[in-house]
Amino acid sequence: MRRICPSLTGLQCFEAAARHSSFTRAAAELCVTQGAVSRQVSALEEQVGLELFKRLHHQLVLTDAGQSYLGKVRAGLNLLESATTELLAHRGRGGVLSLSMPPTLATNWLIPRLHRFNAQHPEVTLNFTRYAWAHDFAMAELDAAVQYGEGVWPNAMADYISGR
């Protein structure tokens, strides 16, 4: 099945134009012409079938649809940038593993074992995320968590570890 996904260039032009409220300033940032930014945004608007900007005299104003779309586009562009930076930093080996667990478990069980993990997997960087009673497992910043509970959390695969 083919994905409905606009061009990355169009999304970058849209985001920059929204941030600057100007095709001209977006073009300067992206090192292209004002006409190129305008054409990319127009093509994006045509593809989604909605007006994303109101074009006023020497000013761009986001429409309600544009404002709603901007937050998701910005998050998507940030995620792509982060993934690319991580890939380049680790050259395709290892990477970052983001974990969350109760502080007492981390202190008493995990930290005493970290030296062995690091010796066996020097290519993996561990990133600890603040523990929360109920994480949103759909967020890209979290790879795994140790949680108390019945193991029923939205967007999560759960394995029982220990307890009663």
Buried (B, 14 or more C-beta within 10 A) or exposed (E): EEEEEBEEBBBBBBBBBBEBBBBBBBBBBBEBEBEBBBBBBBBBBEEBEBBBBEEEEEEBEBBEBBEEBBEEBBEBBEEEEEEEEEEEEBEEEBBBBBBBBBEEBBEEEBEEEEEEEEEEEEEBBBEEBEBEEEBEBEEEEBBBBBBEEEEEBEEBEEEEEEEE
